[in-house]
Amino acid sequence: MPGEKGADGKSAYTAAAENGYTGTEQEFNTTLGNLGNLNTTLDAINGEVIAKVDQLERDLEAMKAAQEERDAISCRSRILHFGDETIHGVRHTKEHFEQILRDITSYEQYCEEHPHFENNTTVLTSQRIKDIYEECLKTADFL
């Protein structure tokens, strides 16, 4: 059941004036009308911020991918260098072997996840290092 109509409340302008607003009612109404423009401006700024954040995310992903590829290239270089040392009779500690085996694992994982990346240069060297490591384990013949 509807109740009785109450007294009219204050206008927004009157409430604002009572709380310190010093402009005219027309200025107040113009300001309220401009709020729609402000929302449009804020939406545009928000869109720009989102676009910039999206671009930063893409740039970060590209930088991450480039760093991962550089890391893989460094692993490949260390693997090939270590392999060359074994060919020339250089002996290594167990710890050095374990580090190069971690490099081999990282490198092989990167190559598996990135089929476009050239991998044919370390396959035989990696296997040779693994074989030498196995033999050194059997004979306890590390540096």
Secondary structure per residue as TSV (DSSP state, phi and psi in degrees):
chain	resnum	aa	ss	phi	psi
A	1	M	-	360.0	126.3
A	2	P	-	-68.4	145.3
A	3	G	-	-89.5	-177.4
A	4	E	-	-78.3	151.6
A	5	K	-	-70.8	133.9
A	6	G	-	-88.1	178.6
A	7	A	-	-71.2	149.7
A	8	D	-	-65.9	142.6
A	9	G	-	-87.0	-178.7
A	10	K	-	-73.7	152.7
A	11	S	-	-75.6	161.2
A	12	A	H	-60.1	-38.3
A	13	Y	H	-64.1	-45.5
A	14	T	H	-60.8	-44.5
A	15	A	H	-62.7	-40.0
A	16	A	H	-66.9	-42.9
A	17	A	H	-63.4	-40.1
A	18	E	H	-66.4	-20.9
A	19	N	T	-104.5	19.5
A	20	G	T	109.9	-6.1
A	21	Y	-	-66.3	133.2
A	22	T	-	-113.4	-2.3
A	23	G	S	-79.7	175.4
A	24	T	-	-78.4	168.0
A	25	E	H	-65.3	-36.2
A	26	Q	H	-64.7	-43.6
A	27	E	H	-62.7	-39.8
A	28	F	H	-61.5	-46.7
A	29	N	H	-65.3	-36.8
A	30	T	H	-63.5	-42.8
A	31	T	H	-60.8	-44.2
A	32	L	H	-61.5	-40.4
A	33	G	H	-63.7	-33.3
A	34	N	H	-74.0	-13.7
A	35	L	H	-60.0	-33.4
A	36	G	H	-62.0	-42.7
A	37	N	H	-64.1	-38.3
A	38	L	H	-62.1	-43.1
A	39	N	H	-61.6	-40.4
A	40	T	H	-62.7	-43.4
A	41	T	H	-63.5	-44.7
A	42	L	H	-63.5	-38.9
A	43	D	H	-62.0	-40.8
A	44	A	H	-65.5	-43.7
A	45	I	H	-62.8	-44.2
A	46	N	H	-59.3	-42.1
A	47	G	H	-62.1	-40.5
A	48	E	H	-64.9	-42.5
A	49	V	H	-62.8	-44.6
A	50	I	H	-62.1	-42.1
A	51	A	H	-62.9	-40.7
A	52	K	H	-67.9	-40.4
A	53	V	H	-63.6	-42.7
A	54	D	H	-60.3	-42.1
A	55	Q	H	-65.0	-41.3
A	56	L	H	-61.0	-40.5
A	57	E	H	-62.7	-42.7
A	58	R	H	-65.1	-42.8
A	59	D	H	-62.8	-41.8
A	60	L	H	-63.2	-43.0
A	61	E	H	-62.3	-40.5
A	62	A	H	-65.1	-41.4
A	63	M	H	-65.6	-40.3
A	64	K	H	-62.3	-45.1
A	65	A	H	-62.9	-41.5
A	66	A	H	-64.5	-40.3
A	67	Q	H	-67.2	-40.5
A	68	E	H	-61.8	-39.1
A	69	E	H	-67.8	-40.8
A	70	R	H	-61.3	-40.4
A	71	D	H	-62.1	-41.9
A	72	A	H	-64.5	-40.9
A	73	I	H	-63.7	-39.1
A	74	S	H	-64.7	-42.1
A	75	C	H	-59.3	-46.3
A	76	R	H	-59.0	-43.0
A	77	S	H	-63.1	-44.1
A	78	R	H	-65.4	-39.6
A	79	I	H	-62.1	-48.7
A	80	L	H	-64.6	-38.9
A	81	H	H	-64.6	-45.6
A	82	F	H	-61.4	-43.2
A	83	G	H	-61.2	-42.0
A	84	D	H	-60.7	-40.7
A	85	E	H	-61.9	-40.0
A	86	T	H	-67.4	-34.7
A	87	I	H	-63.7	-35.3
A	88	H	T	-92.0	14.6
A	89	G	T	82.0	10.5
A	90	V	-	-74.4	129.5
A	91	R	-	-93.0	156.5
A	92	H	-	-134.0	156.3
A	93	T	-	-75.6	163.1
A	94	K	H	-60.6	-40.4
A	95	E	H	-62.6	-39.8
A	96	H	H	-65.3	-41.7
A	97	F	H	-60.8	-44.3
A	98	E	H	-64.2	-36.2
A	99	Q	H	-65.8	-44.0
A	100	I	H	-69.0	-30.8
A	101	L	H	-67.5	-35.0
A	102	R	H	-65.1	-40.2
A	103	D	H	-61.6	-42.6
A	104	I	H	-61.4	-45.0
A	105	T	H	-61.1	-47.3
A	106	S	H	-61.0	-44.0
A	107	Y	H	-64.9	-45.9
A	108	E	H	-63.9	-38.4
A	109	Q	H	-65.2	-43.0
A	110	Y	H	-61.2	-44.8
A	111	C	H	-63.1	-37.7
A	112	E	H	-66.4	-39.0
A	113	E	H	-79.1	-16.4
A	114	H	-	-130.9	78.6
A	115	P	T	-60.9	-19.9
A	116	H	T	-73.5	-16.5
A	117	F	S	-79.4	132.6
A	118	E	-	-67.4	124.6
A	119	N	-	-125.3	-10.2
A	120	N	T	-68.0	-7.3
A	121	T	T	-82.9	-15.8
A	122	T	T	-117.9	-4.4
A	123	V	H	-57.2	-52.3
A	124	L	H	-69.6	-38.7
A	125	T	H	-63.9	-43.4
A	126	S	H	-61.7	-43.0
A	127	Q	H	-64.5	-40.6
A	128	R	H	-60.8	-44.7
A	129	I	H	-61.6	-43.5
A	130	K	H	-62.6	-41.3
A	131	D	H	-64.4	-43.8
A	132	I	H	-63.4	-41.6
A	133	Y	H	-60.5	-46.1
A	134	E	H	-58.7	-43.8
A	135	E	H	-64.6	-42.5
A	136	C	H	-63.9	-36.2
A	137	L	H	-63.6	-43.9
A	138	K	H	-63.1	-39.0
A	139	T	H	-100.0	-0.9
A	140	A	T	51.5	46.7
A	141	D	-	-115.8	62.4
A	142	F	-	-98.9	164.9
A	143	L	-	-65.2	360.0
